[in-house]
Amino acid sequence: MKKTLLATAIAGALGASAAAQAATVYDQDGTQLIVNGRIAMGIAGGGPEYDTVTNDDGTAEVRRDNGAEFVDVYSRLGISMSHQVNSDLKAFGRVEWRFTGDERNTDNGFNEVRHSYIGLESASFGTVLAGNYDSFYNSHVSAPFDVYIDRGLELTNGRGGSAQARGDSVGYITPNLSGFQAFLSAKHFSERGTVLESDNVTVAPVEDGDEEIVTQGGVKYETGPLRLALGYVDDDAIGGGNDEMLYGATASYAITDAFSARLGYETRDDNDTLGGGYDTWGLGATYVMGQWAFNADVYGVDEDSEDDTRTAWAAGAYYKLTSNFDMFLELHQADQADITLSTDDGVDIADADGDDVYWLTGARYHF
């Protein structure tokens, strides 16, 4: 099968093709220095029209303007470096910044250090890395659904690569063992430097030992057109979770050279004080046709705090004008409202009170 074409559609043309355009600045005696990035501009509109906020006397709805706006679409600049220590061992590092490219920024050129990590990679013993890298759960379990440039991923509450990751982390990935790979990552939330008590200064009381180590891990299996993955995240509140364990599983299958389908399930228990419990089912597909690629996904999200199941969907169309330049259109609706058709008796169509459809269109230049 044309796995290279299909992989490009799922990962390359839809969000990571910058790696293919990377420029090797230095390559000598086993040492490489590579620069890559992208400049991406677009126009976005739609999305939620109302936000619910909690006041002292209960909840209130706030209406917000969700009209069209010229936006930066995750422009970034990255540097990768590596050195081949021997035939089996390679040392590597990467740093990547995000910058706002749609308007003038007089404070500083960059607004986020997206990645900054170092590691060792061995075909025999696996890979160890440390620093600021993406969630292993996202990279290995929810990856088949993480195909949208902007919105559309409902797994891990849409947090994607930031789920209990991105900083102060150490991870290990086993070598490929006949299609099997296991992975484990730990993030340290430190309280070092926090003032616990003072004889001269009044400080707020802080309990000693509030630091946390949260883990995530799992296993994946790939053979031919089939990919299976199973994993967990210790979704601690300190990292944006609800203090409960999150579990998920995905399966993807390349049905033809150009068409692949995916199925996913994720669950997290409801917390007594923080809530946040849910069960999510996802079904999606990717289709490649020449320079075109298309995505479509639908989710059923059963949130413990809500009476009804929320239906969400996303779709995208992508056109690769050249190897460096692509254009895109993405749609996403986080809450598709139920619609009742009108009848012969003159019953009106039910008012759809779900979110407006969010849309994003634009272009990207990869270098």
C-alpha positions as CSV (number, residue, x, y, z in Angstrom):
1,M,0.0,0.0,0.0
2,K,1.0,3.6,-0.5
3,K,1.6,4.2,3.2
4,T,3.8,7.2,2.6
5,L,0.9,8.9,0.8
6,L,-1.6,8.0,3.5
7,A,0.7,9.0,6.3
8,T,1.3,12.4,4.6
9,A,-2.5,12.9,4.4
10,I,-3.0,12.0,8.1
11,A,0.1,13.6,9.6
12,G,2.0,15.5,7.0
13,A,-0.4,17.5,4.8
14,L,-2.7,18.0,7.8
15,G,-0.4,19.4,10.4
16,A,3.2,18.2,10.4
17,S,4.5,18.5,6.8
18,A,7.0,21.1,7.9
19,A,9.3,18.3,8.9
20,A,9.4,17.2,5.2
21,Q,10.6,20.8,4.3
22,A,13.2,21.0,7.0
23,A,16.5,22.5,5.8
24,T,19.7,20.7,6.9
25,V,22.0,23.5,7.9
26,Y,24.9,21.3,9.0
27,D,25.6,17.6,8.4
28,Q,29.1,16.3,9.1
29,D,30.7,13.5,11.1
30,G,27.4,12.3,12.4
31,T,26.2,15.7,13.6
32,Q,23.1,17.3,12.1
33,L,21.5,20.7,12.6
34,I,18.1,21.2,11.0
35,V,15.9,24.3,10.9
36,N,12.2,24.1,10.0
37,G,8.9,25.9,10.6
38,R,5.9,27.4,9.0
39,I,4.1,30.8,8.5
40,A,0.4,30.3,8.6
41,M,-2.4,32.8,8.1
42,G,-6.1,32.4,8.1
43,I,-9.6,33.8,8.7
44,A,-11.7,32.3,11.5
45,G,-15.3,32.8,12.5
46,G,-18.3,31.2,14.2
47,G,-18.1,29.0,17.3
48,P,-19.9,29.4,20.6
49,E,-22.1,32.5,20.7
50,Y,-22.9,32.2,24.4
51,D,-20.6,31.5,27.4
52,T,-22.0,30.4,30.8
53,V,-20.3,32.0,33.7
54,T,-20.8,31.4,37.4
55,N,-21.7,34.4,39.5
56,D,-22.2,34.7,43.3
57,D,-25.9,34.4,42.8
58,G,-25.8,31.5,40.2
59,T,-25.1,31.2,36.6
60,A,-25.5,33.7,33.8
61,E,-25.2,33.6,30.0
62,V,-22.8,36.0,28.3
63,R,-23.2,36.7,24.6
64,R,-19.9,37.2,22.7
65,D,-19.1,38.4,19.3
66,N,-18.0,35.4,17.1
67,G,-17.6,37.2,13.8
68,A,-14.8,36.7,11.3
69,E,-11.3,37.6,12.2
70,F,-7.9,37.5,10.5
71,V,-5.7,35.2,12.6
72,D,-2.3,33.5,12.9
73,V,-2.7,29.7,12.6
74,Y,0.1,28.4,14.8
75,S,3.1,29.7,13.0
76,R,6.3,28.3,14.4
77,L,10.1,28.0,14.1
78,G,12.0,24.9,15.2
79,I,15.6,23.7,15.5
80,S,16.5,20.0,15.7
81,M,20.0,18.7,16.4
82,S,21.4,15.2,16.7
83,H,24.7,13.3,16.9
84,Q,25.2,9.7,15.9
85,V,27.3,8.4,18.8
86,N,27.6,4.9,17.3
87,S,25.7,2.6,14.9
88,D,23.0,2.1,17.5
89,L,22.9,5.2,19.6
90,K,21.9,8.7,18.7
91,A,21.7,11.8,20.9
92,F,19.2,14.4,20.0
93,G,17.5,17.7,21.0
94,R,14.9,20.0,19.8
95,V,13.5,23.5,20.6
96,E,10.5,25.1,18.9
97,W,8.9,28.5,19.3
98,R,5.5,29.8,18.4
99,F,5.1,33.3,17.2
100,T,2.1,35.5,16.3
101,G,2.5,36.2,12.6
102,D,-0.7,38.0,11.7
103,E,0.1,41.3,13.4
104,R,3.0,43.4,14.6
105,N,4.5,42.4,18.0
106,T,6.6,45.0,19.6
107,D,7.3,43.2,22.9
108,N,9.1,40.1,21.6
109,G,9.0,38.0,18.5
110,F,7.8,34.8,20.1
111,N,5.0,34.0,22.5
112,E,5.6,30.3,23.5
113,V,8.3,27.8,23.8
114,R,6.3,24.9,22.4
115,H,9.0,22.2,22.7
116,S,12.4,22.0,24.3
117,Y,13.8,18.6,25.1
118,I,16.9,16.3,24.8
119,G,17.2,12.6,24.6
120,L,18.9,9.4,23.5
121,E,17.6,7.0,20.9
122,S,18.7,3.4,20.5
123,A,17.2,0.8,18.1
124,S,18.1,-1.9,20.6
125,F,17.1,-0.2,23.9
126,G,14.5,2.4,23.0
127,T,14.2,6.1,23.4
128,V,14.6,8.3,26.6
129,L,13.8,12.0,26.5
130,A,13.5,14.8,29.1
131,G,12.1,18.3,29.1
132,N,9.2,19.9,27.4
133,Y,7.5,17.5,24.9
134,D,4.0,16.6,23.8
135,S,1.8,14.2,25.8
136,F,2.6,10.6,25.0
137,Y,-1.1,9.8,25.3
138,N,-1.8,12.2,22.5
139,S,1.2,11.1,20.4
140,H,0.4,7.4,20.6
141,V,-3.3,6.9,21.6
142,S,-5.4,9.8,20.3
143,A,-3.0,10.5,17.3
144,P,-5.3,9.0,14.7
145,F,-7.9,11.7,15.6
146,D,-5.5,14.5,16.0
147,V,-5.6,15.4,12.3
148,Y,-7.0,19.0,12.4
149,I,-4.9,22.1,12.3
150,D,-7.1,23.9,14.8
151,R,-10.3,22.5,16.5
152,G,-11.8,19.1,16.1
153,L,-10.1,16.8,18.6
154,E,-12.5,15.8,21.4
155,L,-10.3,13.2,23.1
156,T,-8.6,14.4,26.4
157,N,-11.1,17.2,26.4
158,G,-9.4,18.7,23.4
159,R,-6.2,19.3,25.3
160,G,-4.2,17.2,22.9
161,G,-0.4,17.5,23.3
162,S,-0.6,19.5,26.5
163,A,-2.4,16.8,28.6
164,Q,-0.3,16.4,31.7
165,A,2.8,17.1,29.6
166,R,4.8,20.0,28.1
167,G,7.5,20.6,30.7
168,D,9.4,19.0,33.6
169,S,8.9,15.5,32.1
170,V,10.9,12.4,31.6
171,G,9.7,9.7,29.2
172,Y,10.7,6.3,27.8
173,I,9.5,4.5,24.6
174,T,10.5,0.9,24.0
175,P,12.0,-0.2,20.7
176,N,9.6,-1.6,18.1
177,L,9.1,-5.3,19.1
178,S,7.4,-7.0,16.1
179,G,4.9,-4.1,15.9
180,F,4.5,-3.6,19.6
181,Q,5.7,-0.4,21.4
182,A,5.1,0.6,25.0
183,F,5.5,4.1,26.4
184,L,5.6,5.8,29.8
185,S,6.1,9.4,30.8
186,A,6.1,11.2,34.2
187,K,5.7,15.0,34.8
188,H,6.9,16.6,38.0
189,F,4.9,19.5,39.5
190,S,7.3,21.0,42.0
191,E,6.7,23.2,45.0
192,R,10.4,24.0,45.4
193,G,10.8,27.7,46.4
194,T,7.4,28.0,47.9
195,V,7.5,29.9,51.2
196,L,6.0,27.6,53.9
197,E,6.5,29.9,56.9
198,S,8.4,33.0,58.0
199,D,9.2,34.8,61.2
200,N,9.2,38.2,59.6
201,V,6.7,38.1,56.8
202,T,3.0,37.1,56.9
203,V,2.4,34.5,54.2
204,A,-0.6,32.5,53.2
205,P,-0.5,29.0,54.8
206,V,0.9,26.4,52.4
207,E,0.8,22.7,53.2
208,D,4.2,21.0,52.9
209,G,4.5,18.2,50.3
210,D,2.0,19.6,47.7
211,E,4.3,18.6,44.8
212,E,3.0,15.9,42.5
213,I,4.4,13.4,40.0
214,V,1.8,12.4,37.4
215,T,2.2,9.6,34.9
216,Q,0.8,8.5,31.6
217,G,1.5,5.5,29.5
218,G,0.2,2.7,27.3
219,V,1.0,0.4,24.4
220,K,0.4,0.4,20.6
221,Y,0.5,-2.2,17.9
222,E,1.0,-1.7,14.2
223,T,1.0,-4.3,11.5
224,G,0.3,-3.6,7.8
225,P,-2.8,-1.3,7.6
226,L,-3.9,-1.9,11.2
227,R,-3.0,0.3,14.2
228,L,-4.2,-0.3,17.7
229,A,-3.4,1.8,20.8
230,L,-4.4,1.7,24.5
231,G,-3.3,4.1,27.2
232,Y,-4.0,6.1,30.4
233,V,-3.4,9.5,31.9
234,D,-3.2,10.2,35.7
235,D,-5.3,13.3,35.1
236,D,-4.4,15.3,38.2
237,A,-6.1,18.6,38.9
238,I,-2.8,20.4,39.2
239,G,-2.3,19.8,35.5
240,G,-5.8,20.7,34.3
241,G,-7.6,17.4,35.0
242,N,-10.1,16.4,37.7
243,D,-8.0,14.1,39.9
244,E,-9.3,10.9,38.2
245,M,-7.7,8.4,35.9
246,L,-8.4,8.8,32.2
247,Y,-8.4,5.7,29.9
248,G,-8.6,5.5,26.1
249,A,-8.3,3.2,23.1
250,T,-8.1,3.9,19.4
251,A,-8.0,1.7,16.3
252,S,-7.3,2.8,12.7
253,Y,-7.3,0.9,9.5
254,A,-6.1,1.8,6.0
255,I,-8.9,0.3,3.9
256,T,-7.4,1.3,0.6
257,D,-4.3,3.2,-0.6
258,A,-6.3,6.4,-0.2
259,F,-8.9,5.8,2.4
260,S,-8.5,5.1,6.2
261,A,-11.0,4.9,9.0
262,R,-10.6,5.3,12.8
263,L,-12.5,4.4,15.9
264,G,-11.9,5.7,19.5
265,Y,-13.2,5.5,23.0
266,E,-12.2,7.4,26.1
267,T,-13.5,7.5,29.7
268,R,-12.8,9.4,32.9
269,D,-14.7,9.0,36.2
270,D,-16.6,11.9,37.7
271,N,-14.9,13.5,40.7
272,D,-17.0,14.2,43.9
273,T,-15.8,17.9,44.0
274,L,-14.4,18.6,40.6
275,G,-16.8,16.7,38.4
276,G,-15.4,16.3,34.9
277,G,-16.5,12.7,34.2
278,Y,-17.4,11.6,30.7
279,D,-17.5,8.8,28.1
280,T,-16.6,9.7,24.5
281,W,-16.9,7.7,21.3
282,G,-15.3,8.9,18.1
283,L,-15.6,7.7,14.5
284,G,-13.7,9.3,11.6
285,A,-12.1,8.9,8.2
286,T,-9.4,10.4,5.9
287,Y,-9.5,10.3,2.1
288,V,-6.7,11.3,-0.2
289,M,-7.2,12.2,-3.8
290,G,-4.1,13.5,-5.6
291,Q,-3.2,16.9,-4.1
292,W,-6.4,16.9,-2.0
293,A,-7.0,15.4,1.4
294,F,-10.3,15.3,3.4
295,N,-11.1,14.6,7.1
296,A,-14.4,13.9,8.8
297,D,-15.0,12.9,12.4
298,V,-18.1,12.6,14.7
299,Y,-18.2,12.2,18.5
300,G,-20.7,11.2,21.0
301,V,-19.8,12.8,24.4
302,D,-21.7,11.7,27.4
303,E,-20.8,14.1,30.2
304,D,-21.8,13.1,33.7
305,S,-22.8,16.6,34.6
306,E,-25.3,16.8,31.7
307,D,-28.6,15.0,31.0
308,D,-28.1,14.6,27.3
309,T,-25.3,13.3,25.2
310,R,-23.4,16.0,23.3
311,T,-22.8,15.3,19.6
312,A,-19.7,17.0,18.1
313,W,-18.3,16.9,14.6
314,A,-15.4,18.2,12.5
315,A,-14.5,18.2,8.8
316,G,-11.6,19.5,6.8
317,A,-10.4,19.9,3.2
318,Y,-6.8,20.5,2.3
319,Y,-5.1,21.2,-1.0
320,K,-1.3,21.0,-1.4
321,L,-0.4,23.6,-4.1
322,T,3.3,22.8,-3.9
323,S,5.4,20.8,-1.5
324,N,5.9,23.9,0.6
325,F,2.5,25.6,0.3
326,D,-0.9,24.3,1.2
327,M,-4.4,25.7,1.7
328,F,-7.2,24.5,4.0
329,L,-10.7,24.8,5.3
330,E,-11.9,23.3,8.6
331,L,-15.3,23.2,10.2
332,H,-16.1,22.2,13.8
333,Q,-19.3,22.1,15.9
334,A,-18.7,21.2,19.6
335,D,-22.5,20.8,20.2
336,Q,-24.8,19.9,17.4
337,A,-28.3,20.7,18.3
338,D,-31.2,18.3,17.7
339,I,-33.5,19.3,14.9
340,T,-37.2,18.3,14.6
341,L,-38.5,18.5,11.0
342,S,-41.8,20.4,10.4
343,T,-44.9,18.3,9.9
344,D,-47.9,18.5,7.5
345,D,-49.9,19.9,10.4
346,G,-47.7,23.1,10.4
347,V,-45.4,22.3,13.3
348,D,-42.4,24.6,13.1
349,I,-38.9,23.2,12.9
350,A,-37.4,23.2,16.4
351,D,-35.0,26.0,17.2
352,A,-31.5,24.7,17.0
353,D,-29.8,26.1,20.1
354,G,-26.4,24.5,19.8
355,D,-23.1,26.3,19.1
356,D,-22.6,28.1,15.8
357,V,-20.3,26.2,13.4
358,Y,-16.7,27.3,13.9
359,W,-14.8,27.7,10.6
360,L,-11.2,28.4,9.7
361,T,-9.7,28.9,6.2
362,G,-6.2,29.9,5.2
363,A,-2.8,28.9,3.9
364,R,0.5,27.8,5.2
365,Y,4.1,28.1,3.9
366,H,6.5,25.4,5.2
367,F,10.2,25.9,5.3
